[in-house]
Structures are given as C-alpha cells and as structure tokens.
Amino acid sequence: MMRLIGVYKSFGGKDVLKDVSARVDPGDFIIVRGKSGSGKSTFLKILGGFLKADHGKILWKGEDIAGYKERERIVWRRENLGFVFQDLQLIPYLSAKENVCLPMVYQGMKQKDAQNRAERLLNMVGCGKVMNQDPKKLSGGEAQRAAIARALGNMPGLILCDEPTGSLDTQNAKTVMKLLKTVNRYRKTVIVVTHDSSLEQYGNRVWDIAEGRLKERC
C-alpha cells in the first residue's frame, strides 16, 4: 500500500528523520512509539503529505508521491487520507455535524448527502446526541470521537492519528482506541503515533522511533 525508502527530514540544520524506510500493508494497525522530540509527529506528517521529505521516496500503491506539488498533495490527501490531529482542529464556530460535513463537501459531495453521512458517522462513534453542539461544548472524549468521524467522511483507505488519546482519561482513551480498532476491521489501514505504551496492545505491528530512526519490533 505504502513504502518509505531512505526518507530524510531536517529543520534548521538538525536531522529529525534519518534514512527512514518502512512498509505499510493494507489493513495494518500500526502503533508508532516515541518520546517527545523523537520525530514521530514529523514522520506522520510526511506520511500524510503535510510535509515534504528532503530526500527519499514515498510510494503510494507504487507511485512516488514525494515529488508531488502542493496542489497534487491536497488532492491525494482528500482522496485517500483521514487525519486526526493532536489538537483536533475542529472549527469552533461550526457544529460537530458541520465539521464532519466539511471535507465531504470539499470533495464535491452534495450538501444533503454529506449531512446524512455525517449523521451516520457521528451516531456510529457515539456522538449522535451532541452532533449539533459546538466543539467547545463537547467533552474531550466527544471531541476526539467527532474528529475521528470527520477523518472517516471521505471513506479513506489510510487513517493517521497523532496522539489521539494524549488528552483523555483512561476510559475515554480505551473508547477511542476500540473505535479505531473497529474501523480497522473494515480493512482501513490505521497508523497511530503515541508516547503511551499501553496502546501497543491494539496494533498488529509496533514501530519505535528514536532520534529520527525508525525500527520495527520483531
């Protein structure tokens, strides 16, 4: 599905990713573990096309997307990717349902169809009763689940999550991870970066990242 070959990324002369190579298979649930500053968020943003690598190849179904221009990367993300940001990035003046609708409308879906799908997704993640509320009125767990619903809107094959449980209590963290596991069972590929070792149980593969180098556990 996706391969990284010899990927490097630096900021201000400091190497953040060093010769990273990896393979992602369809249906994987990958946990990427690393401490703060290890390069894991940079790694995820390069996977998602939000950052360009300095060197290396990023193959998506055999096509090298590393050299895509910004417009091409936007189109690729819209068609293939769901991203759950660490700070969620829910638009504060839109309701939860409107937030979930937005990517679908940008993709060209009719407003009514987007609303219907948003309602189904929010019900699926347990946010049906709060779908018309603004993000600031949602609990942490509700906001996180709404962000996951938004990431699923365009039915992407790849879902990337940046510390999806970082601000949640233990029970809400379990709820979010079980939800992602359910999504994964529908042959969606999920990659979660985290510092939390307790999340490893949810993955079929675990990668460690330290000082910019990635290694898969045996």
Disulfide bonds with the S-S distance in Angstrom:
none
